Amino acid sequence: MIRAAAAGLAVRPAVRCAALAVVLQLIAAAPTPQQVQEAEHARAVLLEQKKAAEARAAALAAQQQLLTTQRIEAAARLRALEDQTAEAADRVAGLARRRQAAEAALHTASADLEAFVDRHRDVSTYALDTEFEHRTTYRPRLALLQVCCDDEVALVDPLRVDSSPLRVLLDSSATAVLHAAVNDLDLISAAVGVAPRHLLDTEIGGQLLGRPRTSLAAMVRDYLGIRLDKAEQTRDWMRRPLPERALRYAADDVAYLVELAERLDEDLTSCGRGEAWREESTAVLHDTADDTPSLWWRVKGLLRAPEEVRLRGQYLCGARDDVARERDLGRGRVLNDDDLVEIAFRPEILGSHDVARDDDLTEALEVALRRARQASLADLWPADADVTDGDRGRRLRRLR
């Protein structure tokens, strides 16, 4: 265009003036190289600012989405906490009801046992325990039978009340929860006429979880936050009347067992051992192992004695057990452990020992010593961990 305007300068003076003006305007309007460079730089800056703005917008959108997700998750956690709080409140209320029921049972004891069973005929789970005396007799004597169904505890005095109405409960499809059931099942079966058809043992549950303490008091404290008063543990339960504090102790032993079993089931199921718990608990119903050969393990002073002393101790313990069973006396009342160990170390003193005044016992011990002399060390029952714990102990160790 500038060339065309310049060409017009050669035409006429007026035209030349007009063309010159156009040329001057065009020259004035044309950007300089510096202006072009500055414009391009400004454009680049604007593009960068636009990209930064878009990035900030995207980041804000992501933050908004994250906040929305966090709000949703927080709301879900809040609902879960509310559910857990409600569940905990229900548990506390249930435990309080059990405590109240236990306290009520202290006054009603085992009255109207048939009515108690009838009220809980359709229960799915119930708790059982016993109190017994075995310090003076060979066979433990049942002194009290405790049952907890739902929130009601019944304390059955087997010295005064027929326990057989409980057969309806034990022989049903309901599951009995006991702690260390091996100590109770024979007594329950003898008193009621049957053993529970279905069983969960909370002690076995704790062992399967590898808990360091599996006593009832420790597990109730750890799982339920309740401290059981064990001051009555060494009471002579055959003495009557039983004071209120003893009955409260007995009621507490069953009041929390079902709740404890439910908590154990959650933990055992989560680690894949729930079925093993049920199988091992059921196995207790059929364990009838003879522990006579292992009696000497429990006698202080024999476990680390020379092998020939242990062998004599094994036969002496067997003889003492036979006499105690025949007389229905505690083993220690027939022959105390210190005297037994002394005879095992020095069998020649038997004739001059105080025990010689008991002819039948002396004869049994002499026979035991003769059998020990005729035996070999191969007949010594091994005192290793696997055998002392029995088959169930070995199974539990494998499962852990």
Secondary structure, 3 states (H helix, E strand, C coil): CHHHHHHHHHCCHHHHHHHHHHHHHHHHHCCCHHHHHHHHHHHHHHHHHHHHHHHHHHHHHHHHHHHHHHHHHHHHHHHHHHHHHHHHHHHHHHHHHHHHHHHHHHHHCCCCHHHHHHHCCCCCEEEEEEEEECCCCCCCEEEEEEEEECCEEEEECCCCCCCHHHHHHHCCCCEEEECCHHHCHHHHHHHHCCCCCEEEEHHHHHHHCCCCCCCHHHHHHHHHCCCCCCCCCCCCCCCCCCCHHHHHHHHHHHHCHHHHHHHHHHHHHHCCCHHHHHHHHHHHCCCCCCCHHHHHHHCCCCCCCCHHHHHHHHHHHHHHHHHHHHHCCCHHHHCCHHHHHHHHHCHHHHHHCHHHHCHHHHHHHHHHHHHHHHCCHHHCCCCCHHHHHHHHHHHHHHHC
